[in-house]
Amino acid sequence: MAELTDTDIRDRVRERYAAAATAVAEGTSSGCCGAPAAIAGCGPDITSTDKHGNEVFGATLYSDDGDPALKAAVDASLGCGVPTAVADLHDGETVLDLGSGAGADVLISARRVGATGKAIGLDMTDEMLALARQNAADAGIDNVEFLKGYMEEIPLPDSSVDVVISNCVINLAADKRKVLAETARVLKPGGRVAVSDVIADPDMDRATREDMEQWTGCVAGALTRGQFEAMLADAGLTDIEINETHRVHEHASSAIVRARKPL
């Protein structure tokens, strides 16, 4: 198998999530990291449910936020967790969501930081950005901004955000070390990271890692716990916590990852 370049990985991930966003917009699927094979071209192991039929990706992971205006965005969730549930957001804060997709976590964050705060979504896929902007408009939420760009090159100034969140996206990046370095760069001193992501078992087999369909399905590109901890520390982040929440694959779990930028 030819070695995939960072550009190859990025293009294939973009194609998958563009297709998922189009399907949501056309009303043919709600999509998720494990979108149906007819939409995303994924393998049989990449579905929204585990082998027991339990939902492990998508909207069912969210509790009722009591805001029907957010239902469309939440229903289109592509994530493996709910980072906003552990981000401890406060009035006036600026929140950045890496790989914001249809905008669910951005809109939830915008509600929580209030009119004096701001929630920013970053995504590389035009179709997802269009869907997120429409969801924000439909919900009547205006303290949001959706930017086109890459996690490896966040288009924001140094020390400009209080909190970085992400939902099952960092594992899709080809250069995760750069993503985490960029995360640390844009955080204000004392700022924090609260992301949901897939954590690979140390014994994940090579065949799974080399399967591109699994990569774009949020599994093959995942870091192990030890790798994630080391990269966070290398980025200069401290108070690192990784807590697994549920299994999403034979070789991987969803986890909440938290860290802080020193003052």
Secondary structure, DSSP 8 states (H G I E B T S, - for coil): -----HHHHHHHHHHHHHHHHHHHHTTS----TT--HHHH---TT-SSB-TTS-B-SSGGGS---S-GGGHHHHHT---SS-GGGTS---TT-EEEEET-TTSHHHHHHHHHH-TT-EEEEEES-HHHHHHHHHHHHHHT--SEEEEE-BTTB--S-TT-EEEEEEES-GGG-S-HHHHHHHHHHHEEEEEEEEEEEEEE-TT--HHHHH-HHHHHTTSTT-EEHHHHHHHHHHTT-EEEEEEEEEEEETTEEEEEEEEE---
